[in-house]
Amino acid sequence: MRTTLNLGIDLGGSKVEIIALRNGQPCLRKRAPTPQGDYPQTLALIASLVEESERQLNARGTVGVGIPGTRSPDHGRIKNANSTCLIGHDLQGDLEQRLQRPVRLANDADCFALSEARDGAAAGASSVFGVILGTGVGGGLVLHGQLLSGPNAIAGEWGHNPLPWRTVSDGPSRRCYCGKEDCIETFLSGPGWAARSGVGLDASALACAAEQEPVARQALLRYCDQLARGLASVINLIDPEVIVLGGGLSNIQALYREVPPLLGRYVFSDQVNTRLLQARHGDSSGVRGAAWLWPLAEAC
């Protein structure tokens, strides 16, 4: 089989998804439940998805994998993963041995940012900050079409900075799973917002209730202000042309109405020209970005 495909894999906490791009266009997608807490079975599932997809398409592909963590540049093993069974393992090396080819890994938020910068909502922008607002809060930075990684492989991890310009209305301090107090993730993730709202609803129900219930509406407006503060600190630091939101909370349409006017309170500029956009590819962006970790493979 010739290499004519870009295969992308999104290794999530509940599902593993594979996509095949031929000349940049999707030609196959499959999903399977993630083996919970089982590293060998996770390896086996990824390998079987690649092999089954290649047999079905009668072509060999490059393989990129988006993971909920990052590969340490110091020792090559996985760190900072909320799928804890990956931590300490040489996932890249183990997959390369199983698949008998090079494999590229990237953080899932980096893959999201790359997808939206290449052919998504931020296509054509010179600098893109991709934001995940879901069960966690992550980010990735793309400059002139290329992911920025950095010597610690943590570029874009804004969710583990403290919430800026904190006030009494933000509520009591909460400890993040990383061990620090009041990380942005404890305010802006779905579970974090639900826990701090005091309404007793999960994030999805809270967003729906905000259309009718005054208490839920106030919780949403407080969330928008906290999001504006977090994003303003990013704009003050890297001044991206576009910020793209992804993850489950990015579907709350009020964010795109309420947050941009608030940015001017916190950004160190007389005018804020950074555009805030919703992801074009939705929950497919991560897996598409994993495929884009390799140059586009062309059929010959």
VENMO-V855133 format. One record per pair of residues at least 12 apart in sequence whose ideal C-beta (glycine too) atoms are under 10 Angstrom apart, sorted by the first residue. I is the first residue (numbers start at 1). J is the second residue. Records with the same first field share a line. If there is no record, write none. Layout:
I->J / J
This chain:
1->54 / 55 / 57 / 58 / 59 / 60 / 61
2->58 / 59 / 60 / 61 / 297 / 299 / 300
3->59 / 60 / 61 / 62 / 101 / 294 / 297 / 298 / 299 / 300
4->20 / 22 / 23 / 57 / 58 / 59 / 60 / 61 / 62 / 297 / 298 / 299 / 300
5->19 / 20 / 21 / 22 / 23 / 27 / 28 / 53 / 54 / 57 / 59 / 60 / 61 / 62 / 63 / 291 / 294 / 297 / 299
6->19 / 20 / 21 / 22 / 23 / 24 / 61 / 62 / 63 / 64 / 288 / 290 / 291 / 292 / 293 / 294 / 295 / 296 / 297 / 298
7->19 / 20 / 21 / 28 / 49 / 50 / 53 / 54 / 57 / 59 / 60 / 61 / 62 / 63 / 64 / 65 / 99 / 103 / 287 / 290 / 291 / 294 / 297
8->20 / 21 / 26 / 29 / 61 / 62 / 63 / 64 / 65 / 66 / 104 / 111 / 115 / 284 / 286 / 287 / 288 / 289 / 290 / 291 / 292 / 293 / 294
9->30 / 45 / 46 / 49 / 50 / 53 / 63 / 64 / 65 / 66 / 67 / 95 / 103 / 105 / 111 / 286 / 287 / 290 / 291
10->31 / 64 / 65 / 66 / 67 / 68 / 108 / 111 / 112 / 283 / 284 / 285 / 286 / 287 / 288 / 289 / 290 / 291
11->34 / 42 / 45 / 46 / 65 / 66 / 67 / 68 / 69 / 81 / 83 / 86 / 91 / 105 / 108 / 286 / 287 / 290
12->31 / 33 / 34 / 66 / 67 / 68 / 83 / 108 / 135 / 283 / 286 / 287
13->34 / 36 / 68 / 81 / 82 / 83 / 135 / 136
14->31 / 33 / 34 / 36 / 83 / 135
15->31 / 32 / 33 / 34
16->30 / 31 / 32 / 33 / 34 / 35 / 42 / 45 / 46 / 48 / 49 / 65 / 287
17->29 / 30 / 31 / 32 / 34 / 49 / 66 / 283 / 284 / 286 / 287 / 290
18->30 / 31 / 32 / 45 / 46 / 48 / 49 / 50 / 52 / 53 / 61 / 63 / 65 / 287 / 290 / 291
19->31 / 53 / 64 / 284 / 286 / 287 / 288 / 289 / 290 / 291
20->50 / 53 / 54 / 56 / 57 / 59 / 61 / 291
21->61 / 62 / 287 / 288 / 291 / 292 / 294 / 296 / 297
22->57 / 59 / 61 / 296 / 297 / 298 / 299
23->296 / 297 / 298 / 299
24->118 / 119 / 288 / 291 / 292 / 296 / 297 / 298
25->119
26->281 / 284 / 287 / 288 / 291
27->53 / 56 / 57 / 59
28->52 / 53 / 54 / 56 / 57 / 61
29->53 / 284 / 287 / 288
30->49 / 52 / 53 / 56
31->49 / 287
32->45 / 46 / 48 / 49 / 52
33->45
34->83 / 85
35->85
36->83 / 85
37->83 / 84 / 85
38->85
39->78 / 83 / 84 / 85 / 86 / 87 / 88 / 89 / 91 / 94
40->85 / 89 / 94
41->85
42->83 / 85 / 86 / 89 / 91 / 94 / 95
43->89 / 91 / 94 / 95 / 97 / 98 / 99
44->98
46->63 / 65 / 91 / 94 / 95 / 98 / 99 / 103
47->63 / 94 / 95 / 97 / 98 / 99
48->98
50->63 / 65 / 95 / 98 / 99 / 101 / 103
51->98 / 99
54->99
59->297 / 299
60->99 / 101 / 297
61->99 / 101 / 291 / 294 / 297
62->101 / 102 / 103 / 104 / 291 / 293 / 294 / 295 / 296 / 297
63->95 / 96 / 99 / 101 / 102 / 103 / 104 / 105 / 290 / 291 / 293 / 294
64->103 / 104 / 105 / 106 / 111 / 114 / 287 / 288 / 289 / 290 / 291 / 292 / 293 / 294
65->91 / 92 / 95 / 103 / 104 / 105 / 106 / 108 / 111 / 287 / 290 / 291 / 293
66->104 / 105 / 106 / 107 / 108 / 109 / 110 / 111 / 112 / 114 / 115 / 285 / 286 / 287 / 288 / 289 / 290 / 291 / 293
67->80 / 81 / 83 / 86 / 91 / 92 / 105 / 106 / 107 / 108 / 110 / 111 / 286 / 290
68->80 / 81 / 82 / 83 / 84 / 86 / 107 / 108 / 109 / 135 / 136 / 138 / 286
69->81 / 82 / 83 / 84 / 86 / 87 / 91 / 105 / 107 / 108 / 153
70->105 / 106 / 107 / 108 / 109 / 110 / 149 / 152 / 153 / 154 / 155 / 157
71->86 / 90 / 91 / 92 / 93 / 104 / 105 / 106 / 107 / 149 / 153
72->88 / 90 / 152 / 153
73->149 / 150 / 151 / 152 / 153 / 154
74->151 / 152 / 153
75->88 / 90
76->89 / 90 / 91 / 92 / 93 / 105
77->89 / 90 / 91 / 92 / 93
78->90 / 91 / 92 / 105
79->152 / 153 / 154
80->107 / 138 / 152 / 153 / 154 / 157 / 160 / 178
81->107 / 108
82->135 / 136 / 138 / 177
91->103 / 105
92->104 / 105
102->294
103->293 / 294
104->290 / 292 / 293 / 294
105->153 / 290 / 293
106->140 / 147 / 149 / 153 / 286 / 289 / 290 / 292 / 293
107->132 / 138 / 139 / 140 / 147 / 149 / 153 / 154 / 155 / 156 / 157 / 286 / 289
108->132 / 134 / 136 / 138 / 140 / 246 / 285 / 286 / 287 / 289 / 290
109->130 / 131 / 132 / 134 / 136 / 137 / 138 / 139 / 140 / 141 / 155 / 156 / 157 / 158 / 159 / 246 / 247 / 285 / 286 / 289
110->130 / 132 / 138 / 139 / 140 / 141 / 142 / 147 / 148 / 149 / 153 / 155 / 156 / 286 / 289 / 290 / 293
111->130 / 140 / 147 / 285 / 286 / 287 / 288 / 289 / 290 / 291 / 292 / 293
112->130 / 131 / 132 / 138 / 139 / 140 / 142 / 156 / 244 / 245 / 246 / 247 / 279 / 281 / 283 / 284 / 285 / 286 / 287 / 288 / 289 / 290
113->128 / 129 / 130 / 131 / 132 / 138 / 139 / 140 / 141 / 142 / 147 / 148 / 155 / 156 / 243 / 244 / 246 / 279 / 285 / 286 / 289
114->128 / 130 / 140 / 141 / 142 / 145 / 146 / 147 / 285 / 286 / 288 / 289 / 290 / 291 / 292 / 293
115->130 / 140 / 142 / 244 / 246 / 279 / 280 / 281 / 284 / 285 / 286 / 287 / 288 / 289 / 290 / 291 / 292
116->128 / 129 / 130 / 131 / 140 / 142 / 242 / 244 / 245 / 246 / 277 / 278 / 279 / 280 / 281 / 285 / 288 / 289
117->129 / 130 / 140 / 141 / 142 / 143 / 144 / 145 / 146 / 147 / 242 / 244 / 289 / 292
118->142 / 145 / 281 / 285 / 288 / 289 / 291 / 292 / 296
119->280 / 281 / 288 / 292
120->242 / 244 / 246 / 277 / 278 / 279 / 280 / 281 / 282 / 284 / 285 / 288 / 289
121->242 / 243 / 244 / 245 / 246 / 275 / 277 / 278 / 279 / 280 / 281 / 285
122->142 / 240 / 241 / 242 / 243 / 244 / 275 / 277 / 279 / 280
123->145 / 242 / 280
124->145 / 241 / 242
125->142 / 143 / 144 / 145 / 240 / 241 / 242 / 243 / 244 / 275 / 277
126->142 / 143 / 144 / 145 / 240 / 241 / 242
127->141 / 142 / 143 / 144 / 148 / 238 / 239 / 240 / 241 / 242 / 243 / 274
128->140 / 141 / 142 / 143 / 144 / 145 / 240 / 241 / 242 / 243 / 244 / 275 / 277
129->141 / 142 / 156 / 158 / 231 / 234 / 235 / 237 / 238 / 239 / 240 / 241 / 242 / 243 / 244 / 245 / 274
130->142 / 147 / 156 / 240 / 242 / 243 / 244 / 245 / 246 / 279 / 285 / 286 / 289
131->156 / 158 / 159 / 188 / 227 / 230 / 231 / 234 / 243 / 244 / 245 / 246 / 247 / 249 / 250 / 276 / 279
132->156 / 159 / 189 / 244 / 245 / 246 / 247 / 248 / 249 / 250 / 279 / 285 / 286
133->159 / 185 / 188 / 189 / 190 / 193 / 203 / 223 / 227 / 230 / 245 / 246 / 247 / 248 / 249 / 250 / 251 / 252 / 255
134->188 / 189 / 190 / 191 / 203 / 246 / 247 / 248 / 249 / 250 / 283
135->185 / 189 / 190 / 191 / 192 / 203 / 247 / 248 / 249
136->159 / 160 / 176 / 177 / 185 / 188 / 189 / 190 / 191 / 192 / 247
137->157 / 158 / 159 / 160 / 161 / 176 / 183 / 184 / 185 / 186 / 187 / 188 / 189 / 190 / 192 / 227 / 230 / 247 / 249
138->156 / 157 / 158 / 159 / 160 / 185 / 189 / 246 / 247
139->155 / 156 / 157 / 158 / 159 / 184 / 230 / 231 / 234 / 243 / 246
140->155 / 156 / 157 / 244 / 246 / 289
141->155 / 156 / 158 / 234 / 238 / 240
142->156 / 240 / 242 / 244 / 289
143->155 / 238 / 240 / 241
145->292
147->289 / 292 / 293
148->238
155->238
156->234 / 238
157->178 / 183 / 184 / 185
158->183 / 184 / 185 / 188 / 230 / 231 / 233 / 234 / 237 / 238
159->176 / 178 / 183 / 184 / 185 / 186 / 187 / 188 / 189 / 192 / 230
160->176 / 177 / 178 / 179 / 180 / 183 / 184 / 185 / 186
161->180 / 182 / 183 / 184 / 185 / 230 / 233 / 234 / 237
162->176 / 180 / 181 / 182 / 183 / 184 / 186 / 187 / 230 / 233
163->181 / 182 / 183 / 184 / 185 / 186 / 187 / 188 / 226 / 229 / 230 / 233
164->184 / 226 / 229 / 230 / 232 / 233 / 236 / 266
165->225 / 226 / 228 / 229 / 230 / 232 / 233 / 265 / 266
166->182 / 187 / 226 / 229
167->222 / 225 / 226 / 229
169->218 / 222 / 225 / 226
170->182 / 187 / 196 / 222 / 225 / 226 / 229
171->187 / 195 / 196 / 197 / 198 / 222
172->196
173->186
174->186 / 187 / 192 / 195 / 196
176->189 / 192
184->226 / 227 / 229 / 230 / 231 / 233 / 234
185->230
187->222 / 223 / 226 / 227 / 229 / 230
188->223 / 226 / 227 / 229 / 230 / 231 / 247 / 249
189->203 / 247 / 248 / 249
190->202 / 203 / 204 / 206 / 207 / 247 / 248 / 249
191->203
192->223 / 226
193->206 / 207 / 219 / 220 / 222 / 223 / 226 / 227 / 249
194->206 / 219
196->219 / 222 / 223 / 226
197->209 / 210 / 215 / 216 / 218 / 219 / 220 / 222 / 223
198->215 / 218 / 219
199->213 / 215 / 216 / 218 / 219 / 220
200->215
201->213 / 216 / 219
203->223 / 248 / 249 / 252
204->248 / 249 / 251 / 252
206->219 / 220 / 223 / 249 / 252
207->219 / 220 / 223 / 248 / 249 / 251 / 252 / 253 / 254 / 255
208->252
210->223 / 252 / 254
211->254
217->254
220->252 / 254 / 255 / 258
221->254 / 258 / 262
223->249 / 252 / 254 / 255 / 258 / 259
224->252 / 254 / 255 / 257 / 258 / 259 / 260 / 261 / 262
225->258 / 259 / 262 / 265 / 266
226->259 / 262
227->245 / 249 / 252 / 255 / 258 / 259 / 262 / 263 / 276
228->255 / 258 / 259 / 260 / 261 / 262 / 263 / 264 / 265 / 266 / 267 / 272 / 276
229->259 / 262 / 263 / 265 / 266
230->259 / 266
231->243 / 245 / 259 / 260 / 262 / 263 / 266 / 267 / 272 / 274 / 276
232->259 / 262 / 263 / 264 / 265 / 266 / 267 / 268 / 269 / 272 / 274
233->266 / 267
234->267 / 274
235->263 / 266 / 267 / 268 / 269 / 272 / 273 / 274
236->266 / 267 / 268 / 269
238->274
239->267 / 268 / 269 / 273 / 274
240->274 / 275
241->273 / 274 / 275
242->274 / 275 / 276 / 277
243->259 / 260 / 263 / 274 / 275 / 276 / 277
244->275 / 276 / 277 / 278 / 279 / 280 / 281 / 285
245->259 / 276 / 277 / 278 / 279
246->278 / 279 / 280 / 281 / 282 / 283 / 284 / 285 / 286
247->279 / 282 / 283 / 285 / 286
248->283
250->277 / 278 / 279 / 282 / 283
251->278 / 279 / 282 / 283
252->278
253->278
255->276 / 278
256->276 / 277 / 278
259->276
260->272 / 274 / 275 / 276
263->276
